[in-house]
Amino acid sequence: MSIHKSSAKWNGNLPEGNGKMIIGGGAWEGNFSFKSRFEDGKGTSPEELIAAAHAGCFSMAFSNALDSSGFKPVSVETQASASLEKVEGGFAITKIKLTSKKKAEGIDEKKFKEIAEEAKENCPVSKALKGVEITLDITMLD
């Protein structure tokens, strides 16, 4: 079992405060605020970090699934968009859209998409986000 840690510090009240998130032992640090989370302000948000984690997890899972199925993964590029919406009782991440482009050798498009869907369902971040609608738009590159 591996344990991964990150931290966050928030200063002040919600509308006027600010904070900093630190991933791991300082591999990345980012400022966040009410405006960066709920409006269009500078900085990041917890939802952006979840989207980044999901994009990375899916990319790795898809490459591994292709390799395990006997196909040679060449490259993958994935973007994830996490939707934060006001719902009954507050705010929630309601959906995540994964958009991925992948180059692999020796595979037809039908099998490619089948393996991609399987990777989407089985990557650890997707499993952690089971209560969120997760969609996948996958493109096979030549």
HELIX and SHEET records of a PDB file:
HELIX    1   1 PHE A   34  PHE A   38  1                                   5    
HELIX    2   2 PRO A   46  SER A   68  1                                  23    
HELIX    3   3 GLU A  109  ASN A  122  1                                  14    
HELIX    4   4 PRO A  124  ALA A  128  1                                   5    
SHEET    1   A 3 SER A   6  ASN A  11  0                                        
SHEET    2   A 3 ASN A  18  ILE A  23 -1                                        
SHEET    3   A 3 TRP A  28  SER A  33 -1                                        
SHEET    1   B 3 LYS A  72  VAL A  87  0                                        
SHEET    2   B 3 GLY A  90  GLU A 105 -1                                        
SHEET    3   B 3 GLU A 133  LEU A 141  1                                        
END                                                                             
